[in-house]
């Protein structure tokens, strides 16, 4: 089972995405802050869905630490064009886009991670 660390500070978004990803068969851990996410990297996720704007820092600051675990990174943002320029990122998903796009991306990345 693919392990996903979902890092999102907005409770409603976090809870909704957690439910959708879990229903899709992913094992989901959540974090609401950069410091929580850092601590939860110890679970060694396969994929990280990472919000850029967090209360205690910028999500992109965590990307090198995530990549060091071997996990793939999808940025969750209100501005996908700006996020696509982030180094070390495997994909971007715009808040408000159809969640089916995110699920397709995560399944593809999950398949790549296992191969």
NURO-839131 format. One record per atom (N, C-alpha, C): atom name; residue in one letter; residue number from 0; x, y, z. Coordinates in steps of 0.001 Angstrom, whole numbers. Layout:
{rec 'CA'; 'a'; NUM; {X; Y; Z}}
...
% end
This chain:
{rec 'N'; 'x'; 0; {847; -1185; 0}}
{rec 'CA'; 'x'; 0; {0; 0; 0}}
{rec 'C'; 'x'; 0; {885; 1238; 0}}
{rec 'N'; 'x'; 1; {568; 2156; -861}}
{rec 'CA'; 'x'; 1; {1339; 3393; -983}}
{rec 'C'; 'x'; 1; {1058; 4315; 205}}
{rec 'N'; 'x'; 2; {2142; 4777; 828}}
{rec 'CA'; 'x'; 2; {2033; 5695; 1977}}
{rec 'C'; 'x'; 2; {2147; 7137; 1489}}
{rec 'N'; 'x'; 3; {1163; 7944; 1871}}
{rec 'CA'; 'x'; 3; {1156; 9358; 1501}}
{rec 'C'; 'x'; 3; {1180; 10208; 2758}}
{rec 'N'; 'x'; 4; {2055; 11197; 2762}}
{rec 'CA'; 'x'; 4; {2036; 12232; 3790}}
{rec 'C'; 'x'; 4; {1368; 13443; 3159}}
{rec 'N'; 'x'; 5; {230; 13835; 3713}}
{rec 'CA'; 'x'; 5; {-541; 14978; 3234}}
{rec 'C'; 'x'; 5; {-281; 16149; 4168}}
{rec 'N'; 'x'; 6; {323; 17202; 3630}}
{rec 'CA'; 'x'; 6; {676; 18377; 4428}}
{rec 'C'; 'x'; 6; {-185; 19544; 3953}}
{rec 'N'; 'x'; 7; {-1180; 19889; 4765}}
{rec 'CA'; 'x'; 7; {-2154; 20938; 4416}}
{rec 'C'; 'x'; 7; {-2642; 21571; 5705}}
{rec 'N'; 'x'; 8; {-2538; 22897; 5798}}
{rec 'CA'; 'x'; 8; {-2911; 23573; 7044}}
{rec 'C'; 'x'; 8; {-4398; 23876; 7173}}
{rec 'N'; 'x'; 9; {-5122; 23914; 6062}}
{rec 'CA'; 'x'; 9; {-6557; 24182; 6124}}
{rec 'C'; 'x'; 9; {-7296; 22909; 6527}}
{rec 'N'; 'x'; 10; {-7931; 22895; 7719}}
{rec 'CA'; 'x'; 10; {-8562; 21667; 8219}}
{rec 'C'; 'x'; 10; {-9568; 21046; 7244}}
{rec 'N'; 'x'; 11; {-10399; 21852; 6639}}
{rec 'CA'; 'x'; 11; {-11413; 21301; 5732}}
{rec 'C'; 'x'; 11; {-10769; 20618; 4524}}
{rec 'N'; 'x'; 12; {-9780; 21279; 3917}}
{rec 'CA'; 'x'; 12; {-9069; 20668; 2782}}
{rec 'C'; 'x'; 12; {-8349; 19392; 3204}}
{rec 'N'; 'x'; 13; {-7677; 19450; 4357}}
{rec 'CA'; 'x'; 13; {-6926; 18297; 4850}}
{rec 'C'; 'x'; 13; {-7848; 17103; 5086}}
{rec 'N'; 'x'; 14; {-8967; 17349; 5758}}
{rec 'CA'; 'x'; 14; {-9903; 16264; 6063}}
{rec 'C'; 'x'; 14; {-10529; 15687; 4801}}
{rec 'N'; 'x'; 15; {-10893; 16556; 3861}}
{rec 'CA'; 'x'; 15; {-11498; 16088; 2612}}
{rec 'C'; 'x'; 15; {-10507; 15255; 1805}}
{rec 'N'; 'x'; 16; {-9293; 15780; 1640}}
{rec 'CA'; 'x'; 16; {-8287; 15028; 879}}
{rec 'C'; 'x'; 16; {-7907; 13730; 1580}}
{rec 'N'; 'x'; 17; {-7821; 13746; 2891}}
{rec 'CA'; 'x'; 17; {-7528; 12527; 3654}}
{rec 'C'; 'x'; 17; {-8590; 11470; 3346}}
{rec 'N'; 'x'; 18; {-9858; 11856; 3396}}
{rec 'CA'; 'x'; 18; {-10948; 10915; 3135}}
{rec 'C'; 'x'; 18; {-10903; 10379; 1702}}
{rec 'N'; 'x'; 19; {-10673; 11266; 738}}
{rec 'CA'; 'x'; 19; {-10633; 10867; -674}}
{rec 'C'; 'x'; 19; {-9454; 9927; -934}}
{rec 'N'; 'x'; 20; {-8281; 10280; -435}}
{rec 'CA'; 'x'; 20; {-7090; 9451; -653}}
{rec 'C'; 'x'; 20; {-7212; 8105; 50}}
{rec 'N'; 'x'; 21; {-7756; 8096; 1250}}
{rec 'CA'; 'x'; 21; {-7950; 6839; 1987}}
{rec 'C'; 'x'; 21; {-8937; 5934; 1252}}
{rec 'N'; 'x'; 22; {-10027; 6517; 755}}
{rec 'CA'; 'x'; 22; {-11020; 5741; 5}}
{rec 'C'; 'x'; 22; {-10428; 5161; -1278}}
{rec 'N'; 'x'; 23; {-9412; 5819; -1793}}
{rec 'CA'; 'x'; 23; {-8746; 5370; -3018}}
{rec 'C'; 'x'; 23; {-7725; 4262; -2731}}
{rec 'N'; 'x'; 24; {-7520; 3941; -1445}}
{rec 'CA'; 'x'; 24; {-6634; 2844; -1084}}
{rec 'C'; 'x'; 24; {-5250; 3260; -632}}
{rec 'N'; 'x'; 25; {-4999; 4540; -496}}
{rec 'CA'; 'x'; 25; {-3710; 5011; 2}}
{rec 'C'; 'x'; 25; {-3711; 5000; 1535}}
{rec 'N'; 'x'; 26; {-2556; 4755; 2120}}
{rec 'CA'; 'x'; 26; {-2372; 4886; 3573}}
{rec 'C'; 'x'; 26; {-1930; 6326; 3814}}
{rec 'N'; 'x'; 27; {-2758; 7107; 4504}}
{rec 'CA'; 'x'; 27; {-2527; 8545; 4613}}
{rec 'C'; 'x'; 27; {-2173; 8949; 6044}}
{rec 'N'; 'x'; 28; {-1104; 9720; 6153}}
{rec 'CA'; 'x'; 28; {-747; 10438; 7383}}
{rec 'C'; 'x'; 28; {-932; 11903; 7055}}
{rec 'N'; 'x'; 29; {-1368; 12691; 8036}}
{rec 'CA'; 'x'; 29; {-1554; 14115; 7772}}
{rec 'C'; 'x'; 29; {-699; 14964; 8705}}
{rec 'N'; 'x'; 30; {-411; 16157; 8230}}
{rec 'CA'; 'x'; 30; {304; 17158; 9018}}
{rec 'C'; 'x'; 30; {-255; 18520; 8637}}
{rec 'N'; 'x'; 31; {-330; 19422; 9631}}
{rec 'CA'; 'x'; 31; {-882; 20754; 9387}}
{rec 'C'; 'x'; 31; {191; 21837; 9360}}
{rec 'N'; 'x'; 32; {1404; 21481; 9752}}
{rec 'CA'; 'x'; 32; {2490; 22461; 9806}}
{rec 'C'; 'x'; 32; {3764; 21852; 9248}}
{rec 'N'; 'x'; 33; {4712; 22717; 8989}}
{rec 'CA'; 'x'; 33; {6027; 22284; 8523}}
{rec 'C'; 'x'; 33; {6712; 21408; 9577}}
{rec 'N'; 'x'; 34; {6634; 21809; 10833}}
{rec 'CA'; 'x'; 34; {7293; 21035; 11889}}
{rec 'C'; 'x'; 34; {6635; 19662; 12067}}
{rec 'N'; 'x'; 35; {5316; 19584; 11966}}
{rec 'CA'; 'x'; 35; {4639; 18283; 12025}}
{rec 'C'; 'x'; 35; {5072; 17406; 10859}}
{rec 'N'; 'x'; 36; {5157; 17997; 9693}}
{rec 'CA'; 'x'; 36; {5557; 17248; 8502}}
{rec 'C'; 'x'; 36; {6971; 16701; 8653}}
{rec 'N'; 'x'; 37; {7865; 17529; 9170}}
{rec 'CA'; 'x'; 37; {9255; 17075; 9395}}
{rec 'C'; 'x'; 37; {9277; 15843; 10298}}
{rec 'N'; 'x'; 38; {8515; 15904; 11377}}
{rec 'CA'; 'x'; 38; {8462; 14783; 12322}}
{rec 'C'; 'x'; 38; {7886; 13532; 11657}}
{rec 'N'; 'x'; 39; {6906; 13720; 10790}}
{rec 'CA'; 'x'; 39; {6242; 12571; 10163}}
{rec 'C'; 'x'; 39; {7011; 12002; 8979}}
{rec 'N'; 'x'; 40; {8079; 12662; 8556}}
{rec 'CA'; 'x'; 40; {8916; 12073; 7506}}
{rec 'C'; 'x'; 40; {9551; 10780; 7979}}
{rec 'N'; 'x'; 41; {9572; 10560; 9279}}
{rec 'CA'; 'x'; 41; {10122; 9321; 9837}}
{rec 'C'; 'x'; 41; {9332; 8090; 9387}}
{rec 'N'; 'x'; 42; {8074; 8280; 8968}}
{rec 'CA'; 'x'; 42; {7292; 7144; 8465}}
{rec 'C'; 'x'; 42; {7776; 6730; 7085}}
{rec 'N'; 'x'; 43; {8651; 7524; 6493}}
{rec 'CA'; 'x'; 43; {9200; 7324; 5152}}
{rec 'C'; 'x'; 43; {8061; 7089; 4145}}
{rec 'N'; 'x'; 44; {7366; 8176; 3816}}
{rec 'CA'; 'x'; 44; {6273; 8048; 2848}}
{rec 'C'; 'x'; 44; {6794; 7762; 1450}}
{rec 'N'; 'x'; 45; {5907; 7230; 608}}
{rec 'CA'; 'x'; 45; {6236; 7030; -803}}
{rec 'C'; 'x'; 45; {5999; 8326; -1577}}
{rec 'N'; 'x'; 46; {4948; 9044; -1170}}
{rec 'CA'; 'x'; 46; {4549; 10286; -1826}}
{rec 'C'; 'x'; 46; {4222; 11326; -766}}
{rec 'N'; 'x'; 47; {4485; 12580; -1083}}
{rec 'CA'; 'x'; 47; {4106; 13679; -201}}
{rec 'C'; 'x'; 47; {3308; 14690; -1014}}
{rec 'N'; 'x'; 48; {2111; 15005; -530}}
{rec 'CA'; 'x'; 48; {1294; 16060; -1110}}
{rec 'C'; 'x'; 48; {1485; 17249; -182}}
{rec 'N'; 'x'; 49; {2099; 18293; -706}}
{rec 'CA'; 'x'; 49; {2644; 19361; 129}}
{rec 'C'; 'x'; 49; {2086; 20727; -242}}
{rec 'N'; 'x'; 50; {1414; 21361; 711}}
{rec 'CA'; 'x'; 50; {942; 22736; 536}}
{rec 'C'; 'x'; 50; {2146; 23666; 650}}
{rec 'N'; 'x'; 51; {2173; 24706; -160}}
{rec 'CA'; 'x'; 51; {3292; 25653; -104}}
{rec 'C'; 'x'; 51; {3182; 26618; 1067}}
{rec 'N'; 'x'; 52; {1959; 27085; 1359}}
{rec 'CA'; 'x'; 52; {1770; 28077; 2407}}
{rec 'C'; 'x'; 52; {1367; 27442; 3713}}
{rec 'N'; 'x'; 53; {2308; 27328; 4631}}
{rec 'CA'; 'x'; 53; {2043; 26723; 5940}}
{rec 'C'; 'x'; 53; {2265; 27757; 7031}}
{rec 'N'; 'x'; 54; {1623; 27587; 8184}}
{rec 'CA'; 'x'; 54; {1710; 28619; 9226}}
{rec 'C'; 'x'; 54; {3119; 28856; 9764}}
{rec 'N'; 'x'; 55; {3970; 27849; 9715}}
{rec 'CA'; 'x'; 55; {5305; 27997; 10292}}
{rec 'C'; 'x'; 55; {6423; 27972; 9261}}
{rec 'N'; 'x'; 56; {6075; 28210; 8003}}
{rec 'CA'; 'x'; 56; {7114; 28258; 6977}}
{rec 'C'; 'x'; 56; {6572; 27904; 5610}}
{rec 'N'; 'x'; 57; {7476; 27859; 4671}}
{rec 'CA'; 'x'; 57; {7120; 27551; 3291}}
{rec 'C'; 'x'; 57; {7317; 26072; 3024}}
{rec 'N'; 'x'; 58; {6293; 25430; 2481}}
{rec 'CA'; 'x'; 58; {6358; 23998; 2202}}
{rec 'C'; 'x'; 58; {7551; 23611; 1353}}
{rec 'N'; 'x'; 59; {7923; 24476; 420}}
{rec 'CA'; 'x'; 59; {9049; 24155; -469}}
{rec 'C'; 'x'; 59; {10363; 23994; 302}}
{rec 'N'; 'x'; 60; {10455; 24560; 1502}}
{rec 'CA'; 'x'; 60; {11663; 24388; 2315}}
{rec 'C'; 'x'; 60; {11875; 22929; 2717}}
{rec 'N'; 'x'; 61; {10804; 22165; 2685}}
{rec 'CA'; 'x'; 61; {10860; 20764; 3093}}
{rec 'C'; 'x'; 61; {11238; 19819; 1940}}
{rec 'N'; 'x'; 62; {11160; 20310; 708}}
{rec 'CA'; 'x'; 62; {11375; 19439; -459}}
{rec 'C'; 'x'; 62; {12716; 18701; -417}}
{rec 'N'; 'x'; 63; {13853; 19339; -112}}
{rec 'CA'; 'x'; 63; {15111; 18574; -69}}
{rec 'C'; 'x'; 63; {15085; 17436; 960}}
{rec 'N'; 'x'; 64; {14457; 17663; 2098}}
{rec 'CA'; 'x'; 64; {14363; 16608; 3120}}
{rec 'C'; 'x'; 64; {13475; 15469; 2642}}
{rec 'N'; 'x'; 65; {12397; 15807; 1956}}
{rec 'CA'; 'x'; 65; {11503; 14781; 1411}}
{rec 'C'; 'x'; 65; {12247; 13960; 373}}
{rec 'N'; 'x'; 66; {12923; 14638; -543}}
{rec 'CA'; 'x'; 66; {13647; 13935; -1609}}
{rec 'C'; 'x'; 66; {14729; 13019; -1036}}
{rec 'N'; 'x'; 67; {15319; 13413; 87}}
{rec 'CA'; 'x'; 67; {16346; 12579; 725}}
{rec 'C'; 'x'; 67; {15783; 11237; 1198}}
{rec 'N'; 'x'; 68; {14470; 11180; 1441}}
{rec 'CA'; 'x'; 68; {13843; 9911; 1849}}
{rec 'C'; 'x'; 68; {13522; 9040; 638}}
{rec 'N'; 'x'; 69; {13611; 9616; -564}}
{rec 'CA'; 'x'; 69; {13260; 8887; -1776}}
{rec 'C'; 'x'; 69; {11814; 9088; -2197}}
{rec 'N'; 'x'; 70; {11058; 9855; -1413}}
{rec 'CA'; 'x'; 70; {9646; 10095; -1737}}
{rec 'C'; 'x'; 70; {9511; 11071; -2901}}
{rec 'N'; 'x'; 71; {8417; 10949; -3598}}
{rec 'CA'; 'x'; 71; {8067; 11883; -4664}}
{rec 'C'; 'x'; 71; {7193; 12981; -4078}}
{rec 'N'; 'x'; 72; {7218; 14162; -4705}}
{rec 'CA'; 'x'; 72; {6544; 15339; -4152}}
{rec 'C'; 'x'; 72; {5552; 15925; -5148}}
{rec 'N'; 'x'; 73; {4328; 16129; -4663}}
{rec 'CA'; 'x'; 73; {3310; 16859; -5420}}
{rec 'C'; 'x'; 73; {2955; 18094; -4607}}
{rec 'N'; 'x'; 74; {3083; 19256; -5239}}
{rec 'CA'; 'x'; 74; {2769; 20519; -4574}}
{rec 'C'; 'x'; 74; {1271; 20788; -4714}}
{rec 'N'; 'x'; 75; {660; 21149; -3599}}
{rec 'CA'; 'x'; 75; {-744; 21535; -3534}}
{rec 'C'; 'x'; 75; {-777; 23042; -3341}}
{rec 'N'; 'x'; 76; {-1378; 23762; -4285}}
{rec 'CA'; 'x'; 76; {-1268; 25217; -4237}}
{rec 'C'; 'x'; 76; {-2440; 25918; -4906}}
{rec 'N'; 'x'; 77; {-2616; 27160; -4551}}
{rec 'CA'; 'x'; 77; {-3595; 28005; -5219}}
{rec 'C'; 'x'; 77; {-3044; 28594; -6508}}
{rec 'N'; 'x'; 78; {-1731; 28457; -6742}}
{rec 'CA'; 'x'; 78; {-1087; 29015; -7929}}
{rec 'C'; 'x'; 78; {-182; 27962; -8583}}
{rec 'N'; 'x'; 79; {-782; 27022; -9335}}
{rec 'CA'; 'x'; 79; {-9; 25929; -9928}}
{rec 'C'; 'x'; 79; {1121; 26367; -10853}}
{rec 'N'; 'x'; 80; {930; 27488; -11564}}
{rec 'CA'; 'x'; 80; {1989; 27952; -12471}}
{rec 'C'; 'x'; 80; {3250; 28327; -11702}}
{rec 'N'; 'x'; 81; {3088; 29029; -10598}}
{rec 'CA'; 'x'; 81; {4248; 29418; -9782}}
{rec 'C'; 'x'; 81; {4891; 28187; -9165}}
{rec 'N'; 'x'; 82; {4087; 27235; -8726}}
{rec 'CA'; 'x'; 82; {4609; 26045; -8066}}
{rec 'C'; 'x'; 82; {5352; 25131; -9033}}
{rec 'N'; 'x'; 83; {5017; 25180; -10311}}
{rec 'CA'; 'x'; 83; {5671; 24296; -11273}}
{rec 'C'; 'x'; 83; {7156; 24612; -11419}}
{rec 'N'; 'x'; 84; {7574; 25787; -10975}}
{rec 'CA'; 'x'; 84; {8984; 26171; -11045}}
{rec 'C'; 'x'; 84; {9781; 25691; -9840}}
{rec 'N'; 'x'; 85; {9127; 25099; -8853}}
{rec 'CA'; 'x'; 85; {9820; 24618; -7653}}
{rec 'C'; 'x'; 85; {10730; 23444; -8016}}
{rec 'N'; 'x'; 86; {12007; 23503; -7655}}
{rec 'CA'; 'x'; 86; {12915; 22383; -7962}}
{rec 'C'; 'x'; 86; {12607; 21157; -7108}}
{rec 'N'; 'x'; 87; {12807; 19990; -7687}}
{rec 'CA'; 'x'; 87; {12636; 18747; -6953}}
{rec 'C'; 'x'; 87; {11209; 18264; -6824}}
{rec 'N'; 'x'; 88; {10299; 18894; -7566}}
{rec 'CA'; 'x'; 88; {8876; 18572; -7471}}
{rec 'C'; 'x'; 88; {8470; 17687; -8654}}
{rec 'N'; 'x'; 89; {7652; 16672; -8370}}
{rec 'CA'; 'x'; 89; {7213; 15745; -9415}}
{rec 'C'; 'x'; 89; {5907; 16164; -10077}}
{rec 'N'; 'x'; 90; {5152; 17038; -9417}}
{rec 'CA'; 'x'; 90; {3894; 17490; -9985}}
{rec 'C'; 'x'; 90; {3281; 18588; -9138}}
{rec 'N'; 'x'; 91; {2290; 19253; -9713}}
{rec 'CA'; 'x'; 91; {1557; 20275; -8980}}
{rec 'C'; 'x'; 91; {66; 20025; -9156}}
{rec 'N'; 'x'; 92; {-687; 20386; -8141}}
{rec 'CA'; 'x'; 92; {-2135; 20277; -8185}}
{rec 'C'; 'x'; 92; {-2714; 21561; -7637}}
{rec 'N'; 'x'; 93; {-3545; 22195; -8436}}
{rec 'CA'; 'x'; 93; {-4159; 23448; -8027}}
{rec 'C'; 'x'; 93; {-5373; 23221; -7158}}
{rec 'N'; 'x'; 94; {-5421; 23915; -6039}}
{rec 'CA'; 'x'; 94; {-6606; 23839; -5186}}
{rec 'C'; 'x'; 94; {-7794; 24296; -6018}}
{rec 'N'; 'x'; 95; {-8845; 23554; -5955}}
{rec 'CA'; 'x'; 95; {-10033; 23872; -6741}}
{rec 'C'; 'x'; 95; {-10127; 23072; -8034}}
{rec 'N'; 'x'; 96; {-9041; 22419; -8430}}
{rec 'CA'; 'x'; 96; {-9094; 21565; -9623}}
{rec 'C'; 'x'; 96; {-9825; 20270; -9283}}
{rec 'N'; 'x'; 97; {-10224; 19548; -10305}}
{rec 'CA'; 'x'; 97; {-10910; 18276; -10128}}
{rec 'C'; 'x'; 97; {-9978; 17296; -9425}}
{rec 'N'; 'x'; 98; {-10434; 16762; -8303}}
{rec 'CA'; 'x'; 98; {-9595; 15868; -7500}}
{rec 'C'; 'x'; 98; {-9212; 14601; -8275}}
{rec 'N'; 'x'; 99; {-9969; 14263; -9317}}
{rec 'CA'; 'x'; 99; {-9622; 13103; -10145}}
{rec 'C'; 'x'; 99; {-8246; 13293; -10782}}
{rec 'N'; 'x'; 100; {-7890; 14536; -11100}}
{rec 'CA'; 'x'; 100; {-6564; 14817; -11661}}
{rec 'C'; 'x'; 100; {-5469; 14488; -10654}}
{rec 'N'; 'x'; 101; {-5694; 14859; -9393}}
{rec 'CA'; 'x'; 101; {-4729; 14547; -8344}}
{rec 'C'; 'x'; 101; {-4618; 13039; -8160}}
{rec 'N'; 'x'; 102; {-5740; 12345; -8142}}
{rec 'CA'; 'x'; 102; {-5711; 10890; -7968}}
{rec 'C'; 'x'; 102; {-4954; 10219; -9103}}
{rec 'N'; 'x'; 103; {-5193; 10650; -10332}}
{rec 'CA'; 'x'; 103; {-4460; 10082; -11479}}
{rec 'C'; 'x'; 103; {-2960; 10307; -11328}}
{rec 'N'; 'x'; 104; {-2591; 11526; -10936}}
{rec 'CA'; 'x'; 104; {-1176; 11843; -10763}}
{rec 'C'; 'x'; 104; {-553; 10971; -9671}}
{rec 'N'; 'x'; 105; {-1257; 10822; -8558}}
{rec 'CA'; 'x'; 105; {-719; 10030; -7444}}
{rec 'C'; 'x'; 105; {-607; 8554; -7803}}
{rec 'N'; 'x'; 106; {-1576; 8028; -8536}}
{rec 'CA'; 'x'; 106; {-1471; 6626; -8965}}
{rec 'C'; 'x'; 106; {-294; 6433; -9912}}
{rec 'N'; 'x'; 107; {-105; 7357; -10833}}
{rec 'CA'; 'x'; 107; {1035; 7275; -11755}}
{rec 'C'; 'x'; 107; {2359; 7326; -10987}}
{rec 'N'; 'x'; 108; {2483; 8283; -10080}}
{rec 'CA'; 'x'; 108; {3718; 8401; -9291}}
{rec 'C'; 'x'; 108; {3925; 7184; -8406}}
{rec 'N'; 'x'; 109; {2844; 6645; -7885}}
{rec 'CA'; 'x'; 109; {2930; 5437; -7064}}
{rec 'C'; 'x'; 109; {3468; 4267; -7888}}
{rec 'N'; 'x'; 110; {2965; 4142; -9099}}
{rec 'CA'; 'x'; 110; {3446; 3079; -9994}}
{rec 'C'; 'x'; 110; {4926; 3261; -10304}}
{rec 'N'; 'x'; 111; {5342; 4495; -10545}}
{rec 'CA'; 'x'; 111; {6758; 4775; -10836}}
{rec 'C'; 'x'; 111; {7642; 4478; -9617}}
{rec 'N'; 'x'; 112; {7121; 4769; -8442}}
{rec 'CA'; 'x'; 112; {7884; 4543; -7208}}
{rec 'C'; 'x'; 112; {8124; 3057; -6987}}
{rec 'N'; 'x'; 113; {7127; 2236; -7326}}
{rec 'CA'; 'x'; 113; {7249; 795; -7103}}
{rec 'C'; 'x'; 113; {8074; 99; -8162}}
{rec 'N'; 'x'; 114; {8267; 728; -9330}}
{rec 'CA'; 'x'; 114; {9013; 46; -10397}}
{rec 'C'; 'x'; 114; {10491; 316; -10340}}
% end
